[in-house]
Amino acid sequence: MIAPPETIRTSHARVSCDGSGPGVPAALGHPRVFLQIDEHGYVDCGYCDRRFVLIGGPADGADQSQLPDHPAGASV
């Protein structure tokens, strides 16, 4: 069984993702992308599927498994 993607709660609507983190060195990540959280309150990284949820937004506290993928807003 595949583990679900990582979810990160953030207080900023503009975030960056490079795929690195605990247990994943930067060399094994992906190119850094900048993502914009919109009115849905969350955005997914198109490379690693990491989900960023805006604290206090409409998706904060929601069952993340019930929300559709939302990779919109990605830019390099």
N, C-alpha and C positions, 0 to 999 in steps of 0.2 A: 504494500500500500504506500502511495506517495504522500509525504507530509504536505499539509496545506501551505500556501505561500505565507511569508512573513507579513505581519501587519504592524505598521509603525504609526503611532498617534503623534501629531505635530501641531504646533500652535501657529505655523506659518502656511499660507496658501501656496507659496512657491517653494518647492523642494528640489533637491538634486539626488540622484541615485547613481552609484557606480558599481553596484552589485557586491561590494565588499561589506564586511561586518564581522561579528564574532565567528571565528572558525573559517572565515573566507578571506584570505589575504587579497589586497588590492590587485595583485598581479593575476589573480584568477577571476576577477570581476568582469565588468563590461565597460564600454566607453561611458563617461559621465554624461547623463542627460538631465535636463531641467524639466520639471513637471509642474503644471499649474492645476491646483484643486479648484474646481468650479462649484456651481450651485448644488451639485450632487453631494458634495462634502467629502469626496475621496477621489483618488486617481491611482491607477496601476501602472507600474513600470513595464514598458513593452518588452524589455529584455529579460528580466528575472521574475516578473509577476509580483514583486513586492508591492504591497498596498499601503498607501499613505492616507490616513484619515485625519481630517481637520477636527481638532478638539473643539467641542461645542457645536459642530456642524450637524447636518441632518443624518449623516451616517455614523456619527459617534454613538456608541452604545447599541447599534443595530447588529443583528446577526449577520456577520460578514459573509457567511456561506450562502445567504439568500440574495446578496447583491450581485448584479451582473458585472462582468469585466468592464472596466472604464479606462482605457488607455489614452483617451483624448488629452490633448494639451502637451504632448511630449515635444521637446525641441532640443536641438544640440547646441 
